[in-house]
C-alpha cells in the first residue's frame, strides 16, 4: 500500500498536547530522581554531602527554568506570517496567503510559516523565524540539563552493578535507573541536533533551504558568521541566552520578524 503523506500529517496534528505531556513527564522523572530521591535529602546530611547536593541542585533548577521557559516560548509562539505585510506579490497556491521570501507552507499546520525550518512534534508547532531562537535555546538548555542529570546520577547507576546493597525502595531505584537512561539518550541525541543547527545558523540557512540548495555553491543570505548569528539571536548580547529580544533589535532588524532579509549585493533578486 502506498504511503500517504497527508494521512501522516493528520496523525502528527492528532498528537497535540500528548507530546507536551510526554516532555513534562520526562522532566518529572528527572526531577524526582535528582531532587526528591537523591540530592534533596542529602542537603540535610551536613558536611561534604550537603555541598555536593548544592553544587548539583542549584544548576539543576537554574537550567530547568531556562529549559521550560524556552520550551513554552517555542510552543506558544505563532510562527505564521502577520497580515501586516508589504511584500512582492507572491501567493501560496495551497492557502492563498501572501508568501514572503523564505516562507514555506507546512502540510501539518496547513499554513505558511515565515522562514520555516521544520515542523517539530516535540513542541507541537512549526519552527520558523519567530521562534527559531527559542527552539535553539531549548536544545541548548536541554543538552546542558540532561548532561547534568546524567553525570549526577552516574554514581548511582554504577552502584546498580556493584555487589553492595543499594539503599532505597524498588520504586525509587527504578526511577533513578530510568532517569539516567532517558537523560543519557536525550543528551546524545540533542547534541547531534544542536551541532546541526549551529552549522545552519552559521550559514544563515534553514533545514528546508539546506535541502533545496544542496546543489547551489553560493547562498545569497550568507552574510558572514557574525551577521548570520545576529539574524537569529539579535545584536543585543544581553538577550542572547534568554528566549526574548530587545525592543531595539525588533525595531531595527526586520529579519527577526521574518518579513525581509538582507542579502549579498552581488546577487540578483530570487525567490525561494
C-alpha positions in Angstrom: 0.0 0.0 0.0 1.4 3.4 -1.0 2.4 5.7 1.9 0.1 8.7 2.2 1.9 11.8 3.4 -1.3 13.7 4.1 -2.6 11.0 6.4 0.8 11.1 8.1 0.4 14.9 8.6 -3.0 14.4 10.0 -1.6 11.9 12.5 1.0 14.4 13.6 -1.7 17.0 14.2 -3.5 14.5 16.3 -0.6 14.1 18.7 -1.3 17.6 20.1 -0.8 18.0 23.8 0.3 14.4 24.1 3.9 15.4 23.2 3.8 18.3 25.7 2.7 15.9 28.4 5.5 13.5 27.4 8.1 16.2 27.7 6.8 17.2 31.1 6.8 13.5 32.1 10.5 13.1 31.3 11.2 16.3 33.2 9.2 15.0 36.2 11.1 11.7 36.2 14.4 13.5 36.2 13.2 15.9 39.0 12.1 13.0 41.1 15.3 11.1 40.7 17.7 14.0 41.2 15.9 16.3 43.7 13.4 14.2 45.7 15.1 10.9 45.7 18.9 11.5 45.8 20.3 15.0 46.3 17.4 16.8 48.0 17.5 14.5 51.1 21.3 14.8 51.2 21.1 18.5 51.9 20.3 17.7 55.5 23.2 15.3 56.0 25.7 18.1 56.6 29.4 18.2 55.6 30.6 17.4 52.1 27.3 15.7 51.1 25.4 19.0 51.6 28.0 20.9 49.5 27.7 18.3 46.7 24.0 18.5 46.8 24.0 22.3 46.5 26.5 22.0 43.6 24.0 19.8 41.8 20.7 21.3 42.8 21.5 25.0 42.1 22.5 24.5 38.4 19.8 21.8 38.0 17.0 24.2 38.9 18.6 27.2 37.0 18.8 25.1 33.8 15.4 23.7 34.4 13.8 27.2 34.5 15.6 28.2 31.3 14.7 24.9 29.6 11.0 25.2 30.4 10.9 28.9 29.5 12.5 28.3 26.1 10.3 25.2 25.5 7.0 27.0 26.1 8.2 30.0 24.2 8.6 27.7 21.2 5.2 26.1 21.8 3.2 29.3 22.3 4.8 31.5 19.7 2.8 31.6 16.5 5.3 31.2 13.6 2.7 32.2 10.9 3.1 35.3 8.9 1.5 38.6 10.0 -1.2 40.2 7.9 0.7 43.5 8.0 2.9 42.7 5.0 4.3 44.8 2.3 5.9 42.3 0.1 6.3 41.5 -3.6 3.1 39.9 -4.9 3.5 36.2 -4.4 0.8 33.9 -3.1 0.8 30.4 -1.7 -1.2 28.1 -4.0 -2.3 26.0 -1.1 -3.6 28.5 1.4 -4.0 31.6 -0.8 -1.9 33.9 1.6 0.9 36.3 0.8 4.2 34.4 0.8 7.2 36.5 1.7 10.8 35.4 0.8 11.9 32.2 2.6 8.4 31.4 3.6 7.1 27.8 3.2 3.8 26.0 3.5 3.6 23.5 6.3 1.5 20.4 5.5 0.9 19.7 9.2 -0.2 23.1 10.3 -1.8 23.8 6.8 -0.4 27.4 7.0 2.5 29.3 5.5 5.4 29.8 8.0 7.9 32.6 7.9 11.4 31.2 7.3 10.2 27.7 8.1 12.8 25.3 9.4 10.7 22.3 10.2 7.6 21.1 12.0 8.6 19.7 15.4 6.4 17.2 17.0 8.1 17.7 20.4 6.9 21.3 20.6 3.6 20.7 18.6 4.4 23.7 16.4 6.3 24.8 13.4 9.8 26.2 13.9 10.4 29.4 11.9 11.7 32.9 12.1 9.5 33.9 15.0 10.5 31.1 17.3 13.8 29.6 15.9 15.9 31.3 18.5 13.7 29.8 21.3 14.0 26.4 19.7 17.8 26.6 19.7 17.8 27.7 23.3 15.5 24.8 24.1 18.0 22.4 22.5 20.9 24.2 24.3 19.4 24.1 27.8 18.1 20.6 27.2 21.6 19.3 26.4 23.0 21.0 29.5 20.3 19.8 31.8 20.3 16.2 30.6 24.1 16.1 30.7 24.0 17.4 34.3 21.3 14.8 35.3 23.3 12.0 33.6 26.5 13.0 35.4 24.8 13.4 38.8 23.1 10.0 38.5 26.1 8.2 37.2 27.5 7.1 40.6 24.0 5.7 41.5 23.8 4.0 38.1 27.2 2.3 38.6 26.0 1.2 42.0 23.4 -1.0 40.4 26.2 -3.2 39.1 28.1 -3.5 42.3 27.9 -6.2 44.9 26.9 -4.0 47.8 23.4 -3.3 49.0 21.8 -0.2 47.5 19.5 1.9 49.8 16.0 2.7 48.6 12.8 1.1 47.6 12.4 -0.8 44.3 10.3 2.1 43.0 12.9 4.8 43.8 15.7 2.6 42.4 13.8 2.0 39.2 13.1 5.7 38.8 16.8 6.6 39.2 17.7 3.9 36.6 15.1 5.2 34.2 16.1 8.8 34.6 19.7 8.0 33.9 19.0 6.1 30.7 16.5 8.6 29.4 18.7 11.6 30.1 21.7 10.0 28.6 19.8 9.2 25.4 18.4 12.7 25.2 21.8 14.3 25.8 23.4 12.3 22.9 20.5 12.9 20.5 20.1 16.6 21.3 23.8 17.1 20.9 23.5 15.9 17.3 20.6 18.2 16.6 22.4 21.1 18.3 25.5 20.7 16.2 23.4 20.5 13.0 21.5 23.7 13.8 24.7 25.6 14.8 26.0 24.8 11.3 22.7 26.1 9.8 22.8 29.3 11.8 26.4 29.9 10.8 25.4 29.7 7.1 22.1 31.7 7.6 20.0 28.8 6.2 17.3 26.5 7.4 16.8 22.8 7.3 14.4 23.1 4.3 16.7 25.6 2.5 19.7 23.4 3.1 17.9 20.6 1.3 16.7 22.8 -1.5 20.1 24.5 -2.2 22.4 21.5 -1.8 23.4 21.8 -5.4 23.9 25.6 -5.2 27.5 26.7 -4.5 26.6 30.1 -3.1 23.8 31.3 -0.8 22.6 34.9 -1.2 21.7 35.2 2.5 25.1 34.2 3.9 26.4 37.5 5.3 29.2 36.0 7.4 29.0 34.2 10.7 28.6 37.2 12.9 25.8 38.8 11.0 24.2 35.4 10.4 24.2 34.8 14.1 22.5 38.1 14.7 19.8 37.3 12.2 18.6 34.7 14.7 19.8 35.9 18.1 19.7 39.6 17.6 22.6 42.1 18.2 22.0 42.7 21.9 24.2 40.4 23.8 22.1 40.7 27.0 19.3 38.7 25.3 21.4 36.0 23.6 20.7 33.3 26.2 17.1 34.1 27.0 14.0 33.4 24.8 13.3 37.1 24.1 14.5 40.1 22.1 15.2 43.7 23.0 12.8 46.3 21.6 15.7 47.9 19.8 16.6 44.7 17.9 13.0 44.1 17.0 12.6 47.6 15.6 15.8 47.8 13.5 16.1 44.1 12.4 13.2 43.1 10.2 14.7 39.6 9.8 13.7 38.8 13.4 10.1 39.3 12.4 10.6 37.1 9.3 9.4 39.7 6.8 12.6 40.7 4.9 16.2 39.6 4.9 19.4 41.4 3.8 21.3 39.6 1.1 24.7 39.9 -0.7 24.7 42.9 -3.0 26.1 40.9 -5.9 23.1 38.5 -6.0 20.1 39.2 -8.2 16.7 39.0 -6.6 15.4 35.5 -6.4 12.6 33.7 -4.6 12.6 30.5 -2.5 
